[in-house]
Amino acid sequence: MTRVFTAVLSLLFLSSFAAKPKNQYVKIKTDLGECIIKLYNETPLHRDNFIKLARKHKLDGTIFHRVIKDFMIQGGDPDSKMAKAGAALGETSIGPDIPAEFRDSLFHKKGALAAARDNKPEKSSSGSQFYLVQGKVFTDEQLDAIETNRLKTKIPTWQREVYKTLGGVPHLDRNYTVYGEIVKGLDLVDSVAIVAKDERDRPLVDIHMTVTLLKKREARRLEKELKK
């Protein structure tokens, strides 16, 4: 009986250890700090593309080239790796555009990861440029105005509560694909958003990043920590 009980415990332990994490996560590390981002399974095209970029270290050495306080911080331009001071950035990306993946449940709250894009009518996303939302807190009156003048649709009640407490940039909803969120290290966005910058919103001192994919073991440990 003791051997059977021990065997069952061993199987349960091995099964728990082998279980896959529910999501995949990436870490963005800079001189101003780091954050960990959960990639949404609801946006598989963007998720898989970002995973590919992280695995191949394509974003390492790029900078946050466009920073706007109370709005967002943007990076992922491959030309930014070797860009001279003051050079204009934001026109290039890695790989082809990604089809838009708009989901009503995924929105531009503070800490959201979203895809940058140009003005193509199909609203496809850049192959590598992304932004992290800082945003600001809104009142009901301000959200009402955004619904009427910008979105032409209602913001769900539960999302309004997030915009009124945590904050974000609601006028971008359903226009840019949101495909992840910061689950650890949200203060990185605030630290980057306040740096001195030039007339093109590029920081005067380059903020380089490294982007890595968390291993399964690290992801399982993180998910366990986030449940507490």
Stockholm file with secondary structure:
# STOCKHOLM 1.0

chainA/1-228         MTRVFTAVLSLLFLSSFAAKPKNQYVKIKTDLGECIIKLYNETPLHRDNFIKLARKHKLDGTIFHRVIKDFMIQGGDPDSKMAKAGAALGETSIGPDIPAEFRDSLFHKKGALAAARDNKPEKSSSGSQFYLVQGKVFTDEQLDAIETNRLKTKIPTWQREVYKTLGGVPHLDRNYTVYGEIVKGLDLVDSVAIVAKDERDRPLVDIHMTVTLLKKREARRLEKELKK
#=GR chainA/1-228 SS CHHHHHHHHHHHHHHHHHCCCSSEEEEEEETTEEEEEEECTTCHHHHHHHHHHHHTTTTTTCBEEEEETTTEEEECCGGGGGCCTTCCCCSCCSSSCBCCCCCTTCCCBTTEEEECCCSCTTCCBCSSCEEEECCBCCCHHHHHHHIIIIISSCCCHHHHHHHHHTCBCGGGTTTSCEEEEEEECTHHHHHHHTSCBCTTSCBSSCCBCEEEECCHHHHHHHHHHHHC
#=GC SS_cons         CHHHHHHHHHHHHHHHHHCCCSSEEEEEEETTEEEEEEECTTCHHHHHHHHHHHHTTTTTTCBEEEEETTTEEEECCGGGGGCCTTCCCCSCCSSSCBCCCCCTTCCCBTTEEEECCCSCTTCCBCSSCEEEECCBCCCHHHHHHHIIIIISSCCCHHHHHHHHHTCBCGGGTTTSCEEEEEEECTHHHHHHHTSCBCTTSCBSSCCBCEEEECCHHHHHHHHHHHHC
//
